[in-house]
Amino acid sequence: MTSGTRLAPAVPGTVESEVERPAWFWLMLWCLFVLGVQPWSSRVAAPQGTTGSTNSIAKGLLLGAVFLVALAATKPGFRTRVNPASWLYVMYVLFACATAFLLAEPMGPLTRLARFLIGLVLLFLLWGPLVQVPERLVRAHLWAHLLLGATVVLSLAVAPSQAWRPLRSLGAGYRLQGVIIPMLPPRVGEVGAILLGLALIGLICRKLSTLPAMTLIGLGGILIAASRTRTSAAAVAFGLVIALIITRKTWLGRIACLVVPGLLGLAFLTIGSLHTWLLRGQGTQQITSLSGRTTSWQAVLDEKVSIQTAIIGHGLGNKRVLLTRGEGDVDVMAIDNSWLGLYWETGLLAVAIVAVALVAAWVSVLRAPTPYVRACGALLLGYVTAASLNESGLSDLSSMTVHLLVAAAICDGDRLRQRRRRAARRTPDDSQTALPSSNPRSGMQRRLA
C-alpha cells in the first residue's frame, strides 16, 4: 500500500467506539424514573382521602420510555451488579407473578408486577453510569426530589386554591399538596423529608457547599411543615439519628446524637405553635387511632381468610378494606401500613421475602466503608423503616421501594469500590515480579527487609 492511499471511513457499528454519555443525560433519566414511580393521585383537589396512587397510562408510558432510552444508551455487553436486596425483590416479583395466576382476575396484578420488573431492570442497567460511583446516584436522587419539590412550590403560583387541601374529617386547617404533578400531602412531606435529610448529610460531610445545602434544607423543612405530615417528620428524624449514630466513631458522639431528637420532642410538646402543628386540630380519639389507621389495621388482622388467601393474598392493588359501620353503612379505608398491606395483597410469604430484603439492605449499609455513603444509605433505610409502619408502598414499585433499593445499591457499590482499590494496591509491579537475583546476599537483604 502506497503512502498516498487513503482508507474510507469505517461502516458504523463495525468498530468499537467509546461513546460516553454526559452526566446530565443519566441524571435526567433518573429524575424521570423517580417521577414515574411517584404516586400521582387522582384525588388531589377531590374529596378527602388517604394516600394512594393511580396506575395511570401516563406513568406507564413514562416508565417504559425511560427504560427504552436507558437500554438504547447502554453499551452492548455491559457489566452490572445485583445486590442481595435487589435479588430478593426479583424473587418477590417472580413469586407474586406465579401466584397472580391463581387469582380470579390476574391482569391487574400482572400489570403492576411488569411495571415493577421494568423498574428493577432499569436499576441494573444504570449500574455503570450511576451506581458504580455511589455519590452519583445520591446526587441524582437529591436532584430528582429537588425537581419534585419545585413543582409543588410552582403549584402555589399556578393554582393556589387547589394547592391547599382542607383537612375536614381528619382535623382542622389546610395541607399543601401538588397540583402540577398530582401529589397528596403525605407525598409532599416525603419529598421534603428526603430533600432535608440528604442535604443535611451532604452539608455535614462537606459534599455540598453551605448556601445550596441551606437552601435545600429550608425547602425540605417548608414542604414538611406546610404539608403537615407527621409521618415524614418522624421518619426523617429517625433516619438522621441512625445515620449519625453509625458514622460517629466515639460513644460520646453516639450518645450526643440522641440528645438532639430528645430536645426536639420536648419542644413539640411544650412550644405552643409546634404542639398545634403536631395535633392538627385532632381530638384524643383521632390521635390515638392514628387518624383512623388502626381501624383498618384491626380489620385486616380480624379478617378470616382461607389458607390460600393467607399465602398468596388478594392481589396487588387491593390496598383498601371494606368496613361495615353502624346500621350497615359501608366505608372504604386504606390500610396505610406496608407490612399489613403486603400481607393483604401478596400474602405471608411475600412479607417474609420483603422483610429479608430490608434486613439485607441494612447489612449492606452497615458494611459500607465510606461514611458519607453509609450515612445516606442509613437515612433512606431509616426513613423507609419508620414510614413503612404508617404508610403503604413496599409491595410494588413505589417511592419507598426506590429508597430501599437506592440505599442497598449505593452501599453495595461502595463496598465493591473499596475492594477494587485494595486489590489494586496489592497488585505487584512488573519490577517486583522479576526473577530473583542469583546473588545470595540480595536474598538475605530482602529477608532482613
MIMARPA-939425 format. One record per residue (C-alpha): y negated, z, x negated; residue in one letter. Coordinates in steps of 0.5 Angstrom, whole numbers, plus 500, padded with zeros to 3 digits. Layout:
BEGIN
YZXA/...
This chain:
BEGIN
500500500M/493498497T/488503496S/484499502G/489499507T/487504513R/491507518L/490507525A/489514529P/495518531A/497517538V/495523542P/501528543G/505525537T/502530532V/501538532E/493540532S/491547532E/486547538V/483554539E/480555546R/474559545P/474567547A/470566553W/475561556F/480567556W/475572558L/473567564M/481566566L/482574566W/476575570C/478570576L/485573575F/482580577V/478577582L/484574585G/488581585V/482585588Q/484587595P/479582599W/479586606S/477582613S/475589616R/468589612V/463590617A/468591622A/471597626P/472603622Q/479603618G/482605611T/484601605T/487595606G/487587604S/488581607T/493576603N/488570605S/489563603I/483563598A/486569594K/493565593G/489558591L/485562586L/491566583L/495559583G/489555580A/488561574V/496560573F/496553572L/490553568V/493558563A/499554563L/496548561A/492551556A/498555552T/501551547K/508549547P/513554544G/508560545F/510567543R/510572548T/512579549R/514583555V/513591554N/518595558P/514597563A/513589565S/520588564W/521594570L/516591574Y/520584573V/527588575M/523591581Y/521584584V/528581583L/531587587F/525586592A/527579593C/534580593A/533585599T/528581603A/533576605F/537582609L/530583613L/529580620A/523576617E/524575610P/518570609M/512575609G/515579603P/518573599L/511570599T/508576597R/513577591L/512570589A/505572588R/507578584F/511574580L/506569578I/501575576G/507577571L/508571568V/500570567L/500576563L/506574559F/502567558L/496571555L/500575550W/497570544G/490570546P/488577549L/494582549V/496581542Q/489584540V/488589545P/481590544E/480583547R/484585553L/480591554V/473587553R/476582558A/478588563H/471591563L/467584564W/471583570A/469589573H/462588571L/462582575L/465585581L/460591581G/455586580A/457582586T/457589590V/449590588V/448583590L/450584597S/445589598L/440584597A/444579601V/446583607A/443590606P/445591614S/452589612Q/453593605A/452600608W/458602612R/458607617P/463613617L/464614624R/470618625S/471620618L/465623617G/457622617A/453618613G/454611610Y/458608605R/457602600L/461596601Q/462589598G/460583602V/459577598I/466579596I/469583602P/471590599M/471596603L/468603600P/474605596P/475599592R/468599590V/469606588G/475604584E/471598580V/465603579G/470608576A/473603571I/467601569L/464608568L/471610564G/472604560L/464604558A/464612556L/470611552I/467605548G/461609547L/465615544I/469610540C/463606538R/465600541K/459599545L/452600543S/448605546T/444601551L/449597554P/454603555A/449607558M/447601563T/455600565L/456608565I/450608570G/452602574L/459605575G/456612577G/452609582I/458605585L/462611586I/456615589A/454610594A/461608596S/462616597R/469615594T/472622592R/479619590T/476615585S/471620582A/477625581A/482620579A/477617573V/475624571A/483626571F/484619566G/478621562L/480628561V/487626559I/484620554A/480626551L/486630550I/491626547I/486623542T/483630540R/486632533K/485639534T/487644539W/480647539L/478640541G/483639546R/481646550I/474644550A/476637554C/478642559L/471646560V/467640562V/471638568P/471645570G/464646570L/463639574L/468642579G/464648579L/458644580A/460640586F/462647589L/455650588T/450645588I/448643595G/447635594S/454635590L/457639596H/454635601T/457629598W/464632597L/464634604L/461627607R/460631614G/467632615Q/470638618G/475643616T/481639619Q/479633616Q/478636609I/485639609T/488633612S/485628607L/481624612S/488624617G/492621611R/497627612T/498625619T/501618617S/505621611W/508626615Q/510620620A/513617614V/517623612L/520624619D/522617621E/529617622K/532610619V/538607617S/541608610I/540600609Q/533601611T/532607606A/535603601I/531596602I/525599606G/521595612H/519589608G/513588603L/506588607G/508594612N/503599609K/502602616R/506606621V/505607629L/504614631L/504616639T/499621641R/497625647G/499621653E/503615650G/497613646D/499609640V/495609634D/496605627V/495608621M/495606614A/500610609I/495611603D/500613598N/503609593S/510612593W/511613600L/508606601G/514604596L/519607600Y/517605607W/516597604E/522597599T/526603599G/528609595L/531604589L/524601588A/521608588V/525609582A/524603579I/517603579V/517611577A/521609571V/516603569A/510608570L/513613565V/515607560A/507606560A/506613559W/510613553V/507606550S/500610551V/502616547L/505611542R/499607541A/496608534P/489606535T/485612538P/481607542Y/486603545V/490609546R/484612550A/483606554C/490606556G/490613558A/484612562L/487607566L/494610567L/491617569G/487613574Y/493610577V/497616577T/492620580A/489615585A/497613587S/497620591L/492618595N/492610595E/497605596S/498599591G/504600587L/508596591S/505589590D/500585586L/494590587S/488592582S/492599581M/498595579T/494591574V/491597571H/498600570L/500593566L/494592562V/495600560A/502598558A/500591555A/495594550I/498600547C/505596546D/501590543G/497596539D/504599536R/506592534L/500590531R/501597527Q/508595525R/506588522R/501591518R/505596515R/511590514A/505586510A/503592506R/511593504R/512586502T/512585495P/508580491D/511574487D/510577481S/513584483Q/520580485T/520576478A/527577474L/527584470P/525583462S/530584457S/526589453N/530596454P/523599453R/520596459S/525598464G/524605461M/517605462Q/518602469R/523608471R/518613468L/512610472A/
